[in-house]
Amino acid sequence: GAALEHLPPLEGMNLHAFRWDHALAFGRWLLKDEYPRNITVYLIEGACFDLGAPLSDAVAAQMETLARHLVRELSDSYDNIAG
């Protein structure tokens, strides 16, 4: 949508600062005219970024919730296409 019209420039980007909007900008650059008009982005905010730190319970729970949601959504989409 409109929020994604002004993506960050790719110049000077490095993997240590690579964010979700950089991934979209890279996809737009790579795919050019084939870049999809509609993209859904799912974000889970991290809690701790210490080296070697495990996922927090809250982040792990949200990952499980999102995974279940995506399985349902993709299954429904497949059923609509196949059926």
Backbone as JSON Lines, residues from 0, in Angstrom:
{"i":0,"aa":"G","n":[0.79,-1.18,0.0],"ca":[0.0,0.0,0.0],"c":[0.85,1.25,0.0]}
{"i":1,"aa":"A","n":[0.23,2.33,0.38],"ca":[0.91,3.63,0.37],"c":[2.1,3.65,1.32]}
{"i":2,"aa":"A","n":[2.03,2.9,2.41],"ca":[3.13,2.88,3.37],"c":[4.4,2.31,2.77]}
{"i":3,"aa":"L","n":[4.27,1.52,1.72],"ca":[5.43,0.89,1.11],"c":[5.9,1.6,-0.14]}
{"i":4,"aa":"E","n":[5.31,2.71,-0.47],"ca":[5.72,3.44,-1.67],"c":[7.09,4.08,-1.5]}
{"i":5,"aa":"H","n":[7.47,4.39,-0.28],"ca":[8.73,5.07,-0.02],"c":[9.66,4.14,0.76]}
{"i":6,"aa":"L","n":[10.15,3.12,0.09],"ca":[11.04,2.16,0.72],"c":[12.45,2.74,0.8]}
{"i":7,"aa":"P","n":[13.26,2.23,1.75],"ca":[14.61,2.77,1.9],"c":[15.49,2.43,0.69]}
{"i":8,"aa":"P","n":[16.5,3.26,0.44],"ca":[17.41,2.98,-0.68],"c":[18.28,1.76,-0.36]}
{"i":9,"aa":"L","n":[18.68,1.04,-1.39],"ca":[19.53,-0.13,-1.2],"c":[20.99,0.25,-1.0]}
{"i":10,"aa":"E","n":[21.39,1.42,-1.44],"ca":[22.78,1.83,-1.31],"c":[23.19,1.88,0.16]}
{"i":11,"aa":"G","n":[24.36,1.34,0.44],"ca":[24.89,1.39,1.8],"c":[24.28,0.39,2.75]}
{"i":12,"aa":"M","n":[23.41,-0.47,2.28],"ca":[22.75,-1.45,3.13],"c":[23.73,-2.57,3.46]}
{"i":13,"aa":"N","n":[23.67,-3.08,4.68],"ca":[24.46,-4.26,5.05],"c":[23.59,-5.2,5.85]}
{"i":14,"aa":"L","n":[24.02,-6.43,5.98],"ca":[23.18,-7.45,6.64],"c":[22.95,-7.17,8.12]}
{"i":15,"aa":"H","n":[23.82,-6.41,8.76],"ca":[23.64,-6.11,10.18],"c":[22.5,-5.12,10.41]}
{"i":16,"aa":"A","n":[22.13,-4.4,9.38],"ca":[21.05,-3.42,9.5],"c":[19.89,-3.76,8.58]}
{"i":17,"aa":"F","n":[19.82,-4.99,8.1],"ca":[18.81,-5.42,7.14],"c":[17.48,-5.58,7.85]}
{"i":18,"aa":"R","n":[16.48,-4.79,7.45],"ca":[15.16,-4.84,8.07],"c":[14.13,-5.34,7.05]}
{"i":19,"aa":"W","n":[12.91,-5.49,7.52],"ca":[11.83,-5.99,6.66],"c":[11.6,-5.07,5.47]}
{"i":20,"aa":"D","n":[11.7,-3.76,5.68],"ca":[11.46,-2.85,4.56],"c":[12.62,-2.9,3.56]}
{"i":21,"aa":"H","n":[13.82,-3.24,4.02],"ca":[14.93,-3.46,3.09],"c":[14.65,-4.7,2.22]}
{"i":22,"aa":"A","n":[14.08,-5.74,2.84],"ca":[13.75,-6.95,2.07],"c":[12.75,-6.62,0.96]}
{"i":23,"aa":"L","n":[11.77,-5.77,1.27],"ca":[10.8,-5.37,0.25],"c":[11.46,-4.53,-0.83]}
{"i":24,"aa":"A","n":[12.35,-3.62,-0.43],"ca":[13.05,-2.79,-1.41],"c":[13.91,-3.66,-2.32]}
{"i":25,"aa":"F","n":[14.58,-4.66,-1.74],"ca":[15.4,-5.56,-2.54],"c":[14.53,-6.36,-3.49]}
{"i":26,"aa":"G","n":[13.38,-6.84,-3.01],"ca":[12.46,-7.57,-3.87],"c":[11.97,-6.72,-5.02]}
{"i":27,"aa":"R","n":[11.66,-5.46,-4.75],"ca":[11.21,-4.55,-5.81],"c":[12.32,-4.36,-6.85]}
{"i":28,"aa":"W","n":[13.56,-4.19,-6.38],"ca":[14.7,-4.03,-7.29],"c":[14.91,-5.3,-8.12]}
{"i":29,"aa":"L","n":[14.85,-6.45,-7.47],"ca":[15.13,-7.72,-8.13],"c":[14.04,-8.1,-9.13]}
{"i":30,"aa":"L","n":[12.79,-7.95,-8.74],"ca":[11.68,-8.42,-9.57],"c":[11.17,-7.39,-10.57]}
{"i":31,"aa":"K","n":[11.49,-6.14,-10.34],"ca":[11.09,-5.05,-11.23],"c":[9.59,-5.11,-11.54]}
{"i":32,"aa":"D","n":[9.19,-5.32,-12.79],"ca":[7.77,-5.31,-13.17],"c":[7.0,-6.52,-12.62]}
{"i":33,"aa":"E","n":[7.71,-7.54,-12.2],"ca":[7.06,-8.74,-11.64],"c":[6.79,-8.61,-10.14]}
{"i":34,"aa":"Y","n":[7.2,-7.51,-9.55],"ca":[6.99,-7.28,-8.12],"c":[5.48,-7.24,-7.85]}
{"i":35,"aa":"P","n":[5.0,-8.03,-6.89],"ca":[3.55,-8.08,-6.65],"c":[2.98,-6.76,-6.14]}
{"i":36,"aa":"R","n":[1.74,-6.51,-6.51],"ca":[1.06,-5.28,-6.05],"c":[0.68,-5.38,-4.59]}
{"i":37,"aa":"N","n":[0.34,-6.57,-4.13],"ca":[-0.11,-6.76,-2.75],"c":[0.86,-7.69,-2.02]}
{"i":38,"aa":"I","n":[1.34,-7.23,-0.9],"ca":[2.26,-8.01,-0.07],"c":[1.77,-7.9,1.37]}
{"i":39,"aa":"T","n":[1.75,-9.02,2.05],"ca":[1.42,-9.03,3.47],"c":[2.7,-9.28,4.24]}
{"i":40,"aa":"V","n":[2.96,-8.45,5.22],"ca":[4.16,-8.58,6.05],"c":[3.72,-8.91,7.47]}
{"i":41,"aa":"Y","n":[4.28,-9.96,8.03],"ca":[4.02,-10.32,9.42],"c":[5.28,-10.02,10.21]}
{"i":42,"aa":"L","n":[5.15,-9.24,11.25],"ca":[6.31,-8.84,12.06],"c":[6.1,-9.27,13.51]}
{"i":43,"aa":"I","n":[7.16,-9.79,14.09],"ca":[7.19,-10.1,15.52],"c":[8.38,-9.36,16.09]}
{"i":44,"aa":"E","n":[8.12,-8.51,17.05],"ca":[9.2,-7.71,17.64],"c":[10.02,-8.56,18.6]}
{"i":45,"aa":"G","n":[11.32,-8.56,18.4],"ca":[12.22,-9.29,19.29],"c":[12.29,-8.65,20.66]}
{"i":46,"aa":"A","n":[12.65,-9.45,21.64],"ca":[12.73,-8.95,23.01],"c":[14.17,-8.76,23.48]}
{"i":47,"aa":"C","n":[15.06,-9.67,23.08],"ca":[16.45,-9.61,23.53],"c":[17.36,-9.96,22.37]}
{"i":48,"aa":"F","n":[18.37,-9.16,22.16],"ca":[19.28,-9.38,21.04],"c":[20.7,-9.67,21.51]}
{"i":49,"aa":"D","n":[20.85,-10.12,22.75],"ca":[22.16,-10.49,23.26],"c":[22.67,-11.71,22.51]}
{"i":50,"aa":"L","n":[23.97,-11.74,22.25],"ca":[24.58,-12.84,21.53],"c":[24.29,-14.16,22.25]}
{"i":51,"aa":"G","n":[23.7,-15.11,21.54],"ca":[23.41,-16.43,22.09],"c":[22.16,-16.51,22.93]}
{"i":52,"aa":"A","n":[21.46,-15.41,23.1],"ca":[20.26,-15.42,23.93],"c":[19.16,-16.22,23.25]}
{"i":53,"aa":"P","n":[18.41,-17.0,24.02],"ca":[17.29,-17.75,23.43],"c":[16.12,-16.81,23.15]}
{"i":54,"aa":"L","n":[15.16,-17.31,22.4],"ca":[13.94,-16.54,22.19],"c":[13.23,-16.34,23.52]}
{"i":55,"aa":"S","n":[12.64,-15.19,23.69],"ca":[11.83,-14.98,24.89],"c":[10.57,-15.82,24.77]}
{"i":56,"aa":"D","n":[9.94,-16.09,25.89],"ca":[8.69,-16.86,25.87],"c":[7.63,-16.15,25.03]}
{"i":57,"aa":"A","n":[7.57,-14.82,25.14],"ca":[6.56,-14.06,24.38],"c":[6.8,-14.17,22.88]}
{"i":58,"aa":"V","n":[8.06,-14.07,22.46],"ca":[8.38,-14.17,21.03],"c":[8.1,-15.58,20.53]}
{"i":59,"aa":"A","n":[8.5,-16.59,21.28],"ca":[8.25,-17.97,20.88],"c":[6.75,-18.23,20.75]}
{"i":60,"aa":"A","n":[5.96,-17.7,21.69],"ca":[4.51,-17.89,21.63],"c":[3.92,-17.21,20.4]}
{"i":61,"aa":"Q","n":[4.39,-16.01,20.08],"ca":[3.88,-15.31,18.9],"c":[4.28,-16.03,17.62]}
{"i":62,"aa":"M","n":[5.48,-16.61,17.6],"ca":[5.89,-17.38,16.42],"c":[4.97,-18.58,16.21]}
{"i":63,"aa":"E","n":[4.62,-19.27,17.28],"ca":[3.7,-20.41,17.19],"c":[2.33,-19.95,16.71]}
{"i":64,"aa":"T","n":[1.84,-18.86,17.27],"ca":[0.54,-18.33,16.87],"c":[0.54,-17.95,15.39]}
{"i":65,"aa":"L","n":[1.58,-17.27,14.95],"ca":[1.68,-16.87,13.54],"c":[1.79,-18.1,12.64]}
{"i":66,"aa":"A","n":[2.58,-19.08,13.04],"ca":[2.73,-20.29,12.23],"c":[1.38,-20.99,12.06]}
{"i":67,"aa":"R","n":[0.61,-21.11,13.13],"ca":[-0.72,-21.74,13.03],"c":[-1.63,-20.92,12.1]}
{"i":68,"aa":"H","n":[-1.58,-19.62,12.24],"ca":[-2.39,-18.74,11.38],"c":[-2.02,-18.93,9.91]}
{"i":69,"aa":"L","n":[-0.72,-18.96,9.61],"ca":[-0.28,-19.11,8.22],"c":[-0.65,-20.47,7.65]}
{"i":70,"aa":"V","n":[-0.54,-21.52,8.45],"ca":[-0.94,-22.85,7.99],"c":[-2.42,-22.85,7.64]}
{"i":71,"aa":"R","n":[-3.26,-22.26,8.5],"ca":[-4.7,-22.18,8.21],"c":[-4.96,-21.36,6.95]}
{"i":72,"aa":"E","n":[-4.32,-20.2,6.86],"ca":[-4.54,-19.31,5.72],"c":[-4.1,-19.97,4.41]}
{"i":73,"aa":"L","n":[-2.94,-20.58,4.41],"ca":[-2.45,-21.23,3.2],"c":[-3.28,-22.46,2.85]}
{"i":74,"aa":"S","n":[-3.73,-23.18,3.86],"ca":[-4.58,-24.34,3.62],"c":[-5.91,-23.91,2.99]}
{"i":75,"aa":"D","n":[-6.5,-22.84,3.52],"ca":[-7.75,-22.32,2.96],"c":[-7.54,-21.86,1.52]}
{"i":76,"aa":"S","n":[-6.42,-21.19,1.25],"ca":[-6.12,-20.73,-0.11],"c":[-5.98,-21.91,-1.05]}
{"i":77,"aa":"Y","n":[-5.29,-22.95,-0.6],"ca":[-5.11,-24.15,-1.42],"c":[-6.46,-24.81,-1.7]}
{"i":78,"aa":"D","n":[-7.29,-24.91,-0.66],"ca":[-8.61,-25.52,-0.84],"c":[-9.44,-24.75,-1.85]}
{"i":79,"aa":"N","n":[-9.36,-23.42,-1.83],"ca":[-10.11,-22.6,-2.79],"c":[-9.61,-22.8,-4.21]}
{"i":80,"aa":"I","n":[-8.3,-22.97,-4.37],"ca":[-7.73,-23.18,-5.7],"c":[-8.04,-24.59,-6.2]}
{"i":81,"aa":"A","n":[-7.87,-25.57,-5.32],"ca":[-8.01,-26.97,-5.72],"c":[-9.47,-27.4,-5.83]}
{"i":82,"aa":"G","n":[-10.33,-26.73,-5.1],"ca":[-11.63,-27.27,-4.98],"c":[-12.76,-26.76,-5.69]}
